[in-house]
Amino acid sequence: MKNITKYIIGISILVFGFVACSQKENNEATQIDKPKIAVSIYPLKAILAELVGDKMEIEVIVPPNASPHTFEPTPIDIQKIEKADAIFYVNRHLDSWLVKPYNDKSVPVLKMIDRNLIENTLHHCTGCGNEHHNEIEATNEYESIDPHFWTSPKLVKNILPKLVEILIKIDAENAEFYRSKEKEFSEALVNLDEKIKAQLQHLKNYKIFTLHNSFSYFINNFGLTYGGAIEEKAGQEPSTRYFYDIAKQIKEAKIAAIFSEAQLKSNIMENLANELGVKVFELDPIGGKDSLTTYFDIITYNANVIEKAFGIK
């Protein structure tokens, strides 16, 4: 009887072990079979995550605390890029380090935006400077203009159909899922747009001065007024002449706040604030850390910071 019991226990252990191993192998196979896409910056992940759900894995190359303007990929980053089925980047102005070696897999997202829509946005941004705002030339498609399109829900909504087309090419089996998610996301963007416009409508006469020109689409989208950029070029201290000129503009605007950026550290902001007697508030166009994990988190956070800076909330 004891021998039979031992035999049954032994068989049970073998069966349990076989089932457990099979489940582990199936789970690993599922993970391996998932398409992989890489994105240069977190906002692209936040947008694509709304479309792919759990159907794809998304690797972000630039860390949340770094700026794509000054970033250089590591060997580990390059491995992630090489394993991806597609690589989404913005344009050569922002993340050119991701383009040349991977042309066959690279997807320039800014080019997906309707030309007329983006031209209209750039030409009707009240007070916007010209750091990125050159005319869009046929020979230089979208490469010389402001790359921070994702700060405008309207522009994000415009690219969704083309993003979904690319996702379906990568994973045709889940085509209907991606189309369904596109519809959901599109409707949510309209609601977000209306909500933030209502929230900020009383601030349209306040000039917004930022560390560098990364919020002109946001400012235009929500009917605000752009004052200027503290830095002539992202990550580079301005010339003495430019510094005094922008300081004069801030003083004449009679505002109580200027805006720094989470990914670009600059002592010049504090110096300027002390000299003019204004406060510094930090915007975050990238997100990806703390509570800024979804696209909606990023846009709402920056709207709340601007509202708080001008004493409305």
Beta strands, then each sheet from edge to edge (+ up, - down):
strand 1: 36-39
strand 2: 57-60
strand 3: 86-89
strand 4: 106-108
strand 5: 207-210
strand 6: 225-229
strand 7: 257-261
strand 8: 279-283
sheet 1: 2+ 1+ 3+ 4+
sheet 2: 5+ 6+
sheet 3: 7+ 8+
end
